[in-house]
Amino acid sequence: MVNMEDPQEVAAAFMAQMLGATIVDTAPPGSFVAGLQELVADRDAGKLSEEEFHARLADLRRTR
């Protein structure tokens, strides 16, 4: 949803519409960015130690 009070968001939405594109807040499933977002969310939730985080980050870099 576009914040109509923010001129930058309105301009970006207008330009995307003119180009036939859509602006989304989430990355496409299976992309590197989606994997990175999931990894950071797990770390922030306390599910991963720093060592586990860095190991999974290295795996993510190798596989994508």
N, C-alpha and C positions, 0 to 999 in steps of 0.2 A: 504494500500500500504506500502510495506516495504521500509524503507530508507536504501538504499544499502551502504550509507556512515557510518552507525552506526553498528559497529560489534555486539552489543548486540541484535539489531533488526534482523540482518541477522541470528545470532545463534538461536534466539527464533523461527523465521520462519522455519529454517531448522529442528529444533527439532519437531516443530508442524507437519511439513510435514512427518517426519519419524514416528510419532505416529498416523498419519491419522487424525489430528485435524486441526482446523482453528482458527487463532487469529483474533478477531474482536475488534473494539473500542467501540461498543455499547453493552449494556446488553440485554438479551432476553426480549421481551415484557411481561409484567405481573410479572416480577421478582421484588424482594425487591430493588435490585440495580437500576432497571429502574425507579421505583417509587421514589426512593431517588434522582436520577438524575433530574427527572422532578420537584420535590419539590424544589431542590436547584436552578434550572434554573428559576422557578417562583419567588423565593425570590430575586435572583440577578437581575431580570428584574423589581423589585419594585412592583410586584403584591401582595406581602404578607407582613404584618407587622411581627415583631418578635413573637408576641403572636400567630398570625395565623400560622406562620411557625412551632412553637413548638407544637401547637395543632394538625396540620396535621401530623407532625413527630410521635407524640404519636399514632395517628390513624394508620399510616403506620406500626408501630412496632406491634400493636395489630392484624392487619389483615394479616400479612405475616409471 
